[in-house]
Amino acid sequence: MNSSIRKFIFHDLQAIEGYIDPPDALVFLAVLRAQQSASLQGGLAEIGVYYGRSYFLMRKICGEAEKIVAIDPFDILKPEHGATQYDRFVAGGRQLGLSVDAERVVKSDSTLLRPEDIIERAGKVRLFSIDGGHMLHHVAADSRLAAGSLAEHGIIVFDDTFNPAWPEVTVGVTDFLREEAGRFSVFCLTKYKTYVCRNAFHAFYSHSIMTSQELKAFDHIETDFLGSTAIRLHNPMRRRIAHEVMVGLGMRALSERAYR
Ligand SMILES: C[S@@+](CC[C@H](N)C(=O)[O-])C[C@H]1O[C@@H](n2cnc3c(N)ncnc32)[C@H](O)[C@@H]1O
């Protein structure tokens, strides 16, 4: 089953313009599968859908019945696309054979929402991806929204952490972690994302990352971060180059082999 999802990640999903690359897509796969195996239930939510690359990844892994709340103002206008952001999102799903659950699409600035707005659409959330506004006030509001609607066993994924292009994201995430010290901690770090859970589930998620077959290709480096030990998944240069060469030669489907 996971082999077809890996093909989807490395090949089909790349047709959707967007910002989740294969390494983080594999972390989503590992974490969502670990939750399923342990019967840890709940909805999913994403702030910052864009054209749905992460949304369709979650839809593919979790199936059509899963409740996914998709939050975005959907007000990006690119004349060259000849379609609205929302229509392009839906069309991308159609191309992948996946649907958009329109009842759970919230066309809004996320900072105006309350946890109840999420919970009434999807119940408490087991994976909340934050990739919307990238200024401090956005991250402050979005992390409160996520924490307030999260299941006990849920995780929050912050995008663009430690990216010098968006320094306030890093400030917002570290503010959140320091305010929530003793309650939330980081269990995984990648080049682009920071993965956070409640302390009671830190050992569970660390073990999931350490033992996942999907993540075997990465170096696993224990990294102390604000009072907890996170596993930093390092993607060696040789693997990145091998992957890029295969993609450059039009061998997208085969490029998955670089990450086995
Ligand atoms: C970097 S893109 C997200 C990429 C996406 N997660 C993916 O997988 O491709 C950022 C998105 O955040 C949305 N956004 C910006 N400010 C927002 C806000 N205040 N509330 C919700 N979404 C916001 C933008 O409309 C845009 O679609």
The ligand as a Tripos MOL2 file, in Angstrom:
@<TRIPOS>MOLECULE
LIG
   27    29     1     0     0
SMALL
NO_CHARGES

@<TRIPOS>ATOM
      1 C1          3.1970   28.8250    0.8490 C.3       1 LIG1
      2 S1          1.5450   28.7540    0.4160 S.3       1 LIG1
      3 C2          1.0800   27.1920    1.1320 C.3       1 LIG1
      4 C3          1.5880   25.9810    0.4030 C.3       1 LIG1
      5 C4          0.7920   24.7300    0.6510 C.3       1 LIG1
      6 N1          0.7310   24.3700    2.0480 N.3       1 LIG1
      7 C5          1.2750   23.5550   -0.1670 C.2       1 LIG1
      8 O1          1.2820   22.4300    0.3210 O.co2     1 LIG1
      9 O2          1.6270   23.7570   -1.3400 O.co2     1 LIG1
     10 C6          0.7940   29.9080    1.5150 C.3       1 LIG1
     11 C7         -0.7270   29.9600    1.4500 C.3       1 LIG1
     12 O3         -1.1510   30.6410    2.6360 O.3       1 LIG1
     13 C8         -2.2790   31.4100    2.3360 C.3       1 LIG1
     14 N2         -2.3900   32.4430    3.3570 N.ar      1 LIG1
     15 C9         -1.6880   33.5890    3.4670 C.ar      1 LIG1
     16 N3         -2.1110   34.2900    4.5360 N.ar      1 LIG1
     17 C10        -3.0890   33.5630    5.1220 C.ar      1 LIG1
     18 C11        -3.9260   33.7620    6.2440 C.ar      1 LIG1
     19 N4         -3.8290   34.8560    7.0110 N.pl3     1 LIG1
     20 N5         -4.8360   32.8070    6.5470 N.ar      1 LIG1
     21 C12        -4.9330   31.6740    5.7930 C.ar      1 LIG1
     22 N6         -4.1700   31.4430    4.7090 N.ar      1 LIG1
     23 C13        -3.2620   32.3720    4.3760 C.ar      1 LIG1
     24 C14        -2.0220   31.9200    0.9280 C.3       1 LIG1
     25 O4         -3.2400   32.2590    0.2920 O.3       1 LIG1
     26 C15        -1.3130   30.7260    0.2850 C.3       1 LIG1
     27 O5         -2.2490   29.9170   -0.4010 O.3       1 LIG1
@<TRIPOS>BOND
     1     1     2 1
     2     2     3 1
     3     2    10 1
     4     3     4 1
     5     4     5 1
     6     5     6 1
     7     5     7 1
     8     7     8 2
     9     7     9 1
    10    10    11 1
    11    11    12 1
    12    11    26 1
    13    12    13 1
    14    13    14 1
    15    13    24 1
    16    14    15 ar
    17    14    23 ar
    18    15    16 ar
    19    16    17 ar
    20    17    18 ar
    21    17    23 ar
    22    18    19 1
    23    18    20 ar
    24    20    21 ar
    25    21    22 ar
    26    22    23 ar
    27    24    25 1
    28    24    26 1
    29    26    27 1
@<TRIPOS>SUBSTRUCTURE
     1 LIG1         1 GROUP 0 **** ****
